[in-house]
Amino acid sequence: VMRGRCAEGADFKDDAARAVVVVGVPFPSMDTEVKLKMEYEGHNGSAWYEAEAYRSVSQAAGRLLRHQNDYGALLLLDGRFTAQPAQLSGWLRHELRQQSCRGNLTMAILRTIA
Protein backbone atom coordinates (compact mmCIF):
# COMPACT_ATOMS: atom_id res chain seq x y z
CA VAL A 1 0.00 0.00 0.00
CA MET A 2 1.51 3.29 -1.05
CA ARG A 3 0.60 6.45 0.79
CA GLY A 4 -1.36 4.38 3.29
CA ARG A 5 -1.22 4.76 7.02
CA CYS A 6 0.87 1.58 7.38
CA ALA A 7 3.15 2.40 4.44
CA GLU A 8 5.24 5.03 6.19
CA GLY A 9 8.01 4.28 8.65
CA ALA A 10 7.93 0.48 8.42
CA ASP A 11 11.31 -1.26 8.24
CA PHE A 12 11.26 -4.39 6.09
CA LYS A 13 14.82 -5.66 6.07
CA ASP A 14 16.31 -8.85 4.72
CA ASP A 15 13.72 -11.64 4.32
CA ALA A 16 10.88 -9.38 5.46
CA ALA A 17 10.72 -7.94 1.91
CA ARG A 18 11.90 -9.56 -1.30
CA ALA A 19 9.51 -7.90 -3.74
CA VAL A 20 7.66 -4.66 -4.26
CA VAL A 21 4.95 -4.61 -6.91
CA VAL A 22 3.75 -1.20 -8.07
CA VAL A 23 0.62 -1.26 -10.23
CA GLY A 24 0.10 2.19 -11.68
CA VAL A 25 1.71 5.48 -10.74
CA PRO A 26 0.80 6.33 -7.11
CA PHE A 27 -0.31 9.93 -7.48
CA PRO A 28 -1.26 11.70 -4.24
CA SER A 29 -4.98 12.09 -3.63
CA MET A 30 -6.25 15.55 -4.45
CA ASP A 31 -6.98 16.61 -0.90
CA THR A 32 -6.90 20.22 0.25
CA GLU A 33 -3.21 20.12 1.23
CA VAL A 34 -2.16 18.83 -2.21
CA LYS A 35 -4.32 21.39 -4.03
CA LEU A 36 -2.82 24.20 -1.93
CA LYS A 37 0.72 22.99 -2.63
CA MET A 38 -0.03 22.86 -6.38
CA GLU A 39 -1.44 26.41 -6.25
CA TYR A 40 1.64 27.56 -4.35
CA GLU A 41 3.90 26.00 -7.00
CA GLY A 42 1.98 27.90 -9.70
CA HIS A 43 2.84 26.79 -13.24
CA ASN A 44 5.12 24.11 -11.73
CA GLY A 45 2.24 22.56 -9.78
CA SER A 46 1.68 19.64 -12.13
CA ALA A 47 5.44 18.90 -12.24
CA TRP A 48 5.48 18.83 -8.42
CA TYR A 49 2.46 16.51 -8.41
CA GLU A 50 4.18 14.05 -10.77
CA ALA A 51 7.46 14.24 -8.86
CA GLU A 52 5.63 13.32 -5.64
CA ALA A 53 4.23 10.19 -7.26
CA TYR A 54 7.56 9.01 -8.62
CA ARG A 55 9.34 9.88 -5.37
CA SER A 56 7.08 7.46 -3.49
CA VAL A 57 8.09 4.69 -5.95
CA SER A 58 11.76 5.38 -5.23
CA GLN A 59 11.02 5.22 -1.50
CA ALA A 60 9.26 1.88 -1.93
CA ALA A 61 12.33 0.54 -3.76
CA GLY A 62 14.50 1.79 -0.92
CA ARG A 63 12.43 -0.20 1.57
CA LEU A 64 13.22 -3.32 -0.45
CA LEU A 65 17.00 -2.84 -0.55
CA ARG A 66 18.29 -1.89 2.89
CA HIS A 67 22.01 -2.70 2.57
CA GLN A 68 24.53 -3.74 -0.09
CA ASN A 69 23.97 -7.49 0.42
CA ASP A 70 20.18 -7.21 0.30
CA TYR A 71 18.27 -8.25 -2.80
CA GLY A 72 14.76 -8.28 -4.21
CA ALA A 73 12.63 -7.49 -7.23
CA LEU A 74 10.84 -4.25 -7.94
CA LEU A 75 8.07 -4.76 -10.49
CA LEU A 76 6.74 -1.54 -12.00
CA LEU A 77 3.61 -2.57 -13.86
CA ASP A 78 2.82 0.57 -15.80
CA GLY A 79 4.23 1.80 -19.12
CA ARG A 80 4.64 5.32 -17.72
CA PHE A 81 7.68 4.16 -15.76
CA THR A 82 9.59 3.48 -18.98
CA ALA A 83 8.06 6.43 -20.81
CA GLN A 84 9.27 8.86 -18.11
CA PRO A 85 12.22 7.17 -16.38
CA ALA A 86 13.83 10.53 -15.56
CA GLN A 87 11.21 10.97 -12.85
CA LEU A 88 12.70 8.03 -10.89
CA SER A 89 15.75 8.31 -8.61
CA GLY A 90 19.11 8.06 -10.39
CA TRP A 91 20.15 4.78 -8.76
CA LEU A 92 16.81 3.25 -9.69
CA ARG A 93 16.95 4.49 -13.31
CA HIS A 94 20.39 2.88 -13.62
CA GLU A 95 18.97 -0.52 -12.61
CA LEU A 96 15.73 -0.29 -14.61
CA ARG A 97 15.17 -3.08 -17.14
CA GLN A 98 12.20 -3.01 -19.47
CA GLN A 99 10.42 -6.29 -20.08
CA SER A 100 7.38 -7.13 -22.10
CA CYS A 101 5.66 -8.51 -19.04
CA ARG A 102 2.76 -10.91 -18.80
CA GLY A 103 1.22 -12.55 -15.75
CA ASN A 104 3.21 -15.78 -16.02
CA LEU A 105 6.53 -13.94 -16.05
CA THR A 106 5.54 -11.84 -13.05
CA MET A 107 4.56 -14.93 -11.07
CA ALA A 108 7.81 -16.68 -12.04
CA ILE A 109 9.83 -13.72 -10.73
CA LEU A 110 7.89 -13.66 -7.47
CA ARG A 111 8.34 -17.43 -6.99
CA THR A 112 12.10 -17.12 -7.58
CA ILE A 113 12.62 -14.56 -4.82
CA ALA A 114 10.13 -16.03 -2.35
C-alpha positions in Angstrom: 0.0 0.0 0.0 1.5 3.3 -1.0 0.6 6.5 0.8 -1.4 4.4 3.3 -1.2 4.8 7.0 0.9 1.6 7.4 3.2 2.4 4.4 5.2 5.0 6.2 8.0 4.3 8.6 7.9 0.5 8.4 11.3 -1.3 8.2 11.3 -4.4 6.1 14.8 -5.7 6.1 16.3 -8.8 4.7 13.7 -11.6 4.3 10.9 -9.4 5.5 10.7 -7.9 1.9 11.9 -9.6 -1.3 9.5 -7.9 -3.7 7.7 -4.7 -4.3 5.0 -4.6 -6.9 3.7 -1.2 -8.1 0.6 -1.3 -10.2 0.1 2.2 -11.7 1.7 5.5 -10.7 0.8 6.3 -7.1 -0.3 9.9 -7.5 -1.3 11.7 -4.2 -5.0 12.1 -3.6 -6.2 15.5 -4.4 -7.0 16.6 -0.9 -6.9 20.2 0.3 -3.2 20.1 1.2 -2.2 18.8 -2.2 -4.3 21.4 -4.0 -2.8 24.2 -1.9 0.7 23.0 -2.6 0.0 22.9 -6.4 -1.4 26.4 -6.2 1.6 27.6 -4.3 3.9 26.0 -7.0 2.0 27.9 -9.7 2.8 26.8 -13.2 5.1 24.1 -11.7 2.2 22.6 -9.8 1.7 19.6 -12.1 5.4 18.9 -12.2 5.5 18.8 -8.4 2.5 16.5 -8.4 4.2 14.0 -10.8 7.5 14.2 -8.9 5.6 13.3 -5.6 4.2 10.2 -7.3 7.6 9.0 -8.6 9.3 9.9 -5.4 7.1 7.5 -3.5 8.1 4.7 -5.9 11.8 5.4 -5.2 11.0 5.2 -1.5 9.3 1.9 -1.9 12.3 0.5 -3.8 14.5 1.8 -0.9 12.4 -0.2 1.6 13.2 -3.3 -0.5 17.0 -2.8 -0.6 18.3 -1.9 2.9 22.0 -2.7 2.6 24.5 -3.7 -0.1 24.0 -7.5 0.4 20.2 -7.2 0.3 18.3 -8.3 -2.8 14.8 -8.3 -4.2 12.6 -7.5 -7.2 10.8 -4.2 -7.9 8.1 -4.8 -10.5 6.7 -1.5 -12.0 3.6 -2.6 -13.9 2.8 0.6 -15.8 4.2 1.8 -19.1 4.6 5.3 -17.7 7.7 4.2 -15.8 9.6 3.5 -19.0 8.1 6.4 -20.8 9.3 8.9 -18.1 12.2 7.2 -16.4 13.8 10.5 -15.6 11.2 11.0 -12.8 12.7 8.0 -10.9 15.8 8.3 -8.6 19.1 8.1 -10.4 20.2 4.8 -8.8 16.8 3.3 -9.7 16.9 4.5 -13.3 20.4 2.9 -13.6 19.0 -0.5 -12.6 15.7 -0.3 -14.6 15.2 -3.1 -17.1 12.2 -3.0 -19.5 10.4 -6.3 -20.1 7.4 -7.1 -22.1 5.7 -8.5 -19.0 2.8 -10.9 -18.8 1.2 -12.5 -15.7 3.2 -15.8 -16.0 6.5 -13.9 -16.1 5.5 -11.8 -13.1 4.6 -14.9 -11.1 7.8 -16.7 -12.0 9.8 -13.7 -10.7 7.9 -13.7 -7.5 8.3 -17.4 -7.0 12.1 -17.1 -7.6 12.6 -14.6 -4.8 10.1 -16.0 -2.4 
